[in-house]
Amino acid sequence: MKNEKNNLEEKKILGIPWNAFIFGFVSFLNDFSSELTIRALPLFLKNVLNAKTSVIGLIEGVADSTATILKIFSGYLSDKLNQRKWLVTIGYGLSALSKPLLYFANNWVFVLVIRFLDRVGKGIRTSPRDALIANTTKKEELGKAFGFSRAMDPAGAILALIVGSFIIYHTSKNTLKLTQHLFQILVLVSILPVFIALFLIIAFAVDTKNQNPSAAKVNLSLKGFDKKFKLYLLTISIFTLGNSSDAFLILQAQNRGLTVLEIFLMLAAFNLITTLSSYPAGILSDKIKRQYLIVAGWIVYALIYLGFGLATKTYQIVALYILYGLYYGLTEGVEKALVADLVPPEKRGTAYGLYNGAVGIFAFPASLVAGFLWQYISPSAPFIFGAILAIFASVMLLKVVNMKQE
């Protein structure tokens, strides 16, 4: 079994570890589908269904947090059963089946149910998928592996948004508000890629088994993990509390006068910055302490959110949103690589479950609070709140950097 693991670590495509490469393209296709629909969803809710921002915050909060318990359980289950691929397949399959239902959405409750099902799929697949990537990658290449996987997400989004912009240009070029007909066209275009992604997993992803499978029960007390990992989860939780859904950024862009076409083009540029920065950031994190890159990303986030709270011109919103991609590039893949650094291989599934669970738990109040701050105080309030918590979490993480691991 050890030789099998070593062989998988040596198996690469274009210098990228095998599973990281396969799941990179799975992410590419899945994000193509999501970007056409989920990015347009807040505009659909606001423009077509006339939903209040508090309702949009509720939907996004539930969507981001639904996966919490499932991520913890699926991570634990993948360690316990010493199998991961079938859980990943089920997770992607559920999302593939639920997204087309958005075509029939005619009220916000229906949208909430569909988002719930889609996020259940994400909850089932995320922790086992991350463990599959980590367990077939050499430690000194973890940043590269997760950086590549993260970079392929926005790469798929860029293509989706270019396709979406083309559709919008030829159907309703100057529209300020999204129409139901336009949204339904985007949903139809998004269907095929997710099923191709599902085929790639079934046909090419390689499962792994640990020599010493975990015998532990689900344990949310964090016993068995050292202090450094626990404090890392705490800082992630604090940051996430101020990290409301990007739906509010899109609504703010529309508030400042951007058309639907301009919003899609802006999102494409944002994803380009994320793509260009994710892979280099992952490689860099293999050479320096990963915490420094995460803090740099959180500071970028704080400055961007503060800017969104204060911006009054459309060009300011566009510039800020494009630069916002740097935050994603610097943090998402690196945060996951740091989890692998802080825990032993046999506990990685559970650790990723706890990491993703912490994000999920605090994502719900983050979006809910943002919706109420927007509706009852001002549209600028959610962004200022997020900036303050990002700075606080950055200071905390800097203190964790030089702690000795137990």
C-alpha positions in Angstrom: 0.0 0.0 0.0 2.9 2.3 0.7 4.4 1.6 -2.7 1.0 2.2 -4.3 0.9 5.7 -2.6 4.4 6.5 -3.7 3.6 5.5 -7.3 0.5 7.8 -7.2 2.7 10.6 -5.9 5.0 10.1 -8.8 2.2 9.9 -11.4 1.8 13.3 -13.0 0.4 15.1 -16.1 2.4 18.1 -17.3 4.1 18.2 -13.9 0.8 18.3 -12.0 0.0 15.4 -9.6 -2.6 13.1 -11.2 -5.7 13.6 -9.0 -5.0 17.4 -8.8 -4.9 17.5 -12.6 -8.1 15.5 -13.0 -10.0 17.5 -10.3 -8.7 20.7 -11.8 -10.6 20.0 -15.0 -13.6 18.8 -13.0 -13.5 22.1 -11.2 -13.1 23.9 -14.6 -16.3 22.3 -16.0 -18.3 22.5 -12.8 -17.4 26.2 -12.4 -18.4 26.9 -16.0 -21.9 25.6 -15.1 -22.1 27.4 -11.8 -20.8 30.8 -13.1 -23.6 31.0 -15.7 -26.3 30.4 -13.1 -25.2 31.1 -9.6 -23.5 34.4 -10.4 -26.7 35.5 -12.2 -28.9 34.3 -9.3 -28.8 37.4 -7.1 -29.8 39.5 -10.1 -32.6 37.0 -10.9 -33.8 37.1 -7.3 -33.7 40.9 -7.1 -34.8 41.9 -10.7 -37.3 39.1 -11.5 -38.6 37.7 -8.2 -38.3 41.1 -6.4 -36.7 39.5 -3.3 -35.4 41.7 -0.5 -31.7 41.7 0.3 -32.5 40.1 3.7 -34.1 37.2 1.8 -31.1 37.0 -0.6 -28.8 37.0 2.5 -30.9 34.1 3.9 -30.7 32.1 0.7 -27.0 32.6 0.3 -26.4 31.9 4.0 -28.3 28.7 3.9 -26.5 27.7 0.6 -23.1 28.4 2.1 -23.8 26.7 5.4 -26.0 23.7 4.3 -22.9 21.7 3.5 -21.4 22.2 7.0 -22.5 19.0 8.8 -22.1 17.0 5.6 -18.5 18.2 5.0 -17.6 17.2 8.5 -19.3 13.8 8.2 -18.1 13.1 4.7 -14.5 13.9 5.7 -14.8 11.6 8.7 -16.5 8.9 6.7 -13.9 9.0 4.0 -11.2 8.4 6.7 -13.2 5.8 8.4 -14.0 3.7 5.3 -10.7 4.5 3.8 -12.5 5.3 0.5 -13.2 8.6 -1.1 -13.9 8.5 -4.8 -17.5 7.2 -4.5 -18.4 10.0 -2.1 -16.9 12.6 -4.5 -18.9 11.1 -7.3 -22.2 11.2 -5.4 -21.5 14.8 -4.4 -20.9 16.0 -8.0 -23.8 14.0 -9.3 -26.3 15.6 -6.9 -25.2 19.1 -8.0 -25.4 18.1 -11.6 -29.0 16.9 -11.2 -30.1 19.9 -9.2 -28.8 22.9 -11.2 -31.0 22.4 -14.3 -34.1 22.8 -12.0 -33.3 26.6 -11.8 -34.9 26.8 -15.2 -38.3 26.3 -13.5 -37.7 28.7 -10.6 -40.6 31.1 -10.1 -40.3 32.1 -6.4 -37.5 32.5 -3.8 -38.5 29.4 -1.8 -38.0 27.3 -4.9 -34.6 28.9 -5.4 -33.7 28.2 -1.8 -34.6 24.5 -2.2 -32.5 24.1 -5.3 -29.5 25.9 -3.7 -29.9 23.6 -0.7 -29.7 20.5 -2.9 -26.7 21.9 -4.8 -24.8 22.7 -1.6 -25.6 19.2 -0.2 -23.7 17.9 -3.2 -20.8 20.2 -2.4 -20.9 19.1 1.2 -20.6 15.5 0.3 -17.7 15.9 -2.2 -15.4 18.6 -0.9 -13.6 17.1 2.0 -13.0 13.6 0.4 -11.9 15.4 -2.8 -9.4 17.6 -1.0 -8.1 14.5 0.9 -7.7 12.6 -2.4 -5.6 15.4 -3.8 -3.5 15.7 -0.6 -2.9 12.0 -0.2 -1.6 11.6 -3.8 0.7 14.6 -3.6 4.2 15.0 -2.1 4.3 17.3 0.8 6.6 19.7 -1.0 4.2 20.0 -3.9 0.9 20.5 -1.9 0.8 24.2 -2.7 1.3 23.5 -6.4 -1.5 20.8 -6.4 -4.1 22.9 -4.6 -3.0 26.0 -6.5 -3.6 24.3 -9.8 -6.9 23.0 -8.7 -7.9 26.4 -7.5 -6.7 28.1 -10.6 -8.9 25.9 -12.8 -12.1 27.1 -11.0 -11.9 30.7 -12.3 -10.5 29.5 -15.6 -13.9 27.7 -16.2 -15.6 30.8 -14.9 -13.9 33.0 -17.4 -15.0 30.9 -20.3 -18.6 30.8 -18.9 -18.7 34.5 -18.5 -17.4 35.1 -22.0 -20.1 32.8 -23.3 -22.7 34.4 -21.1 -21.6 37.9 -22.3 -22.0 36.8 -25.9 -25.5 35.5 -25.1 -26.4 38.7 -23.3 -25.0 40.9 -26.1 -27.1 39.2 -28.8 -30.3 39.0 -26.7 -30.4 42.1 -24.5 -27.3 44.1 -24.8 -28.2 47.3 -22.9 -30.5 45.8 -20.3 -29.9 47.1 -16.7 -31.9 44.2 -15.2 -31.8 40.5 -15.7 -34.9 39.0 -17.3 -36.4 35.6 -16.7 -36.0 34.6 -20.4 -32.3 35.5 -20.3 -31.7 33.6 -17.1 -33.4 30.4 -18.5 -31.1 30.6 -21.5 -28.1 30.7 -19.2 -29.4 27.7 -17.3 -29.8 25.6 -20.4 -26.2 26.3 -21.6 -24.9 25.3 -18.1 -26.2 21.8 -18.1 -23.9 19.7 -20.3 -20.5 20.6 -18.7 -21.4 19.3 -15.2 -22.2 15.8 -16.7 -18.9 15.8 -18.5 -17.2 16.6 -15.2 -19.0 13.6 -13.6 -17.7 11.3 -16.4 -14.1 12.5 -15.7 -14.3 11.6 -12.1 -15.8 8.1 -12.7 -13.3 7.3 -15.5 -10.0 8.9 -14.4 -9.9 9.9 -10.7 -7.8 7.5 -8.6 -8.9 6.5 -5.1 -6.3 6.0 -2.3 -6.1 4.1 0.9 -4.1 5.0 4.0 -1.9 2.4 5.7 -3.5 3.4 9.1 -7.1 4.2 8.5 -8.7 6.4 11.2 -10.6 4.5 13.9 -11.9 7.6 15.6 -15.5 8.5 15.8 -16.9 11.8 14.7 -15.4 14.2 17.2 -16.3 17.9 17.1 -14.4 18.7 20.3 -11.2 18.9 18.2 -9.5 16.4 20.5 -6.5 14.8 18.8 -5.6 17.9 16.9 -2.8 20.3 18.1 -3.2 23.8 19.3 -1.9 25.4 16.1 -4.5 23.7 14.0 -7.3 24.7 16.4 -6.2 28.4 16.4 -6.0 28.3 12.6 -9.7 27.2 12.5 -10.5 30.0 14.9 -9.0 32.6 12.7 -10.7 31.2 9.6 -14.0 31.3 11.5 -13.6 35.0 12.5 -12.6 36.0 8.9 -15.6 34.0 7.5 -18.0 35.8 9.8 -17.3 39.0 7.8 -17.0 37.2 4.4 -20.6 37.5 3.2 -21.7 36.1 -0.2 -20.3 37.8 -3.3 -24.0 38.2 -4.3 -23.8 41.5 -2.4 -20.9 42.7 -4.5 -22.9 42.0 -7.6 -25.9 43.8 -6.3 -23.7 46.8 -5.3 -22.3 46.8 -8.9 -25.9 47.0 -10.3 -26.7 49.7 -7.7 -23.9 51.8 -9.2 -25.3 51.6 -12.7 -23.6 48.6 -14.4 -25.7 46.7 -17.0 -26.0 42.9 -16.9 -23.5 42.7 -19.8 -21.0 44.9 -18.0 -21.4 42.8 -14.8 -20.6 39.6 -16.7 -17.5 41.2 -18.3 -16.4 42.5 -15.0 -16.7 39.0 -13.4 -14.7 37.5 -16.3 -11.9 40.0 -15.6 -12.1 39.2 -11.9 -11.8 35.5 -12.6 -8.8 36.1 -14.9 -7.0 37.7 -12.0 -7.9 34.8 -9.7 -6.6 32.3 -12.3 -3.3 34.1 -13.0 -2.6 34.4 -9.2 -3.7 31.1 -7.8 -1.1 28.8 -9.3 1.9 31.1 -8.6 0.6 31.6 -5.1 0.4 27.9 -4.5 4.0 27.4 -5.7 5.2 30.3 -3.6 3.5 28.8 -0.5 5.7 25.7 -0.9 8.7 27.9 -0.4 7.6 30.3 2.4 5.3 30.0 5.3 1.8 29.7 3.9 0.3 31.9 6.6 2.1 34.9 5.2 0.3 34.5 1.9 -3.1 34.0 3.6 -2.6 37.2 5.6 -1.6 39.1 2.5 -4.8 37.9 0.8 -6.9 38.9 3.8 -5.5 42.4 3.8 -6.3 42.7 0.1 -9.8 41.6 1.0 -10.1 44.2 3.7 -9.0 47.0 1.4 -11.3 45.8 -1.4 -14.3 45.6 1.0 -13.6 49.0 2.5 -13.4 50.3 -1.1 -16.8 48.8 -1.9 -18.3 50.4 1.1 -17.0 53.9 0.1 -17.1 53.7 -3.8 -19.7 55.9 -5.6 -18.5 55.6 -9.2 -19.0 52.7 -11.6 -15.3 52.7 -12.6 -14.3 52.4 -8.9 -16.6 49.3 -8.5 -15.2 47.7 -11.7 -11.6 48.3 -10.6 -12.2 47.0 -7.1 -14.1 43.9 -8.2 -11.3 42.9 -10.7 -8.6 43.3 -8.0 -10.8 41.2 -5.7 -9.6 38.2 -7.7 -6.2 38.6 -6.1 -7.7 37.8 -2.7 -9.0 34.5 -4.0 -5.8 33.7 -5.8 -3.7 34.3 -2.7 -5.8 32.4 -0.2 -8.1 29.6 -1.3 -5.6 26.9 -2.5 -3.1 28.0 0.1 -5.6 27.7 3.0 -6.3 24.1 2.0 -2.6 23.3 1.7 -2.0 24.6 5.2 -4.5 22.2 6.6 -2.5 19.3 5.1 0.6 20.8 6.7 -0.9 20.9 10.2 -2.4 17.3 10.5 -1.1 13.8 9.8 -2.3 12.0 6.6 -4.7 9.6 8.4 -6.7 12.6 9.8 -6.8 14.8 6.7 -10.3 13.8 5.7 -11.6 14.8 9.2 -9.4 17.9 9.3 -10.8 19.1 5.9 -14.2 18.4 7.2 -13.6 20.6 10.3 -12.0 23.3 8.1 -14.9 23.3 5.7 -17.3 23.0 8.5 -15.9 26.1 10.3 -16.3 28.1 7.1 -19.8 26.8 6.6 -21.0 27.5 10.1 -19.9 31.1 10.0 -21.0 31.7 6.3 -24.6 31.5 7.3 -24.6 34.4 9.8 -22.2 36.3 7.6 -24.6 36.5 4.7 -27.7 36.9 6.9 -26.1 39.8 8.8 -25.0 41.4 5.5 -28.5 41.2 4.2 -29.9 42.9 7.2 -27.1 45.5 7.4 -27.8 46.4 3.7 -31.6 46.6 4.1 -31.8 48.3 7.5 -28.6 50.4 7.8 -27.1 51.0 4.3 -25.7 49.1 1.3 -22.2 50.1 2.5 -22.5 48.6 6.0 -21.8 44.9 5.1 -18.6 45.8 3.4 -17.2 47.9 6.2 -18.1 45.1 8.7 -16.3 42.5 6.6 -13.2 44.7 6.3 -12.9 45.1 10.1 -13.2 41.4 10.8 -10.6 40.6 8.0 -8.0 42.9 9.7 -8.7 41.3 13.1 -8.3 37.8 11.7 -5.1 38.8 9.9 -3.5 39.9 13.2 -4.5 36.7 14.9 -3.1 34.5 12.1 0.2 36.4 12.3 0.5 35.4 15.9 -0.1 31.7 15.0 2.7 31.7 12.4 5.6 31.3 14.8 3.9 29.0 17.2 5.6 25.6 17.7 3.5 22.7 16.5 2.7 20.2 19.3 
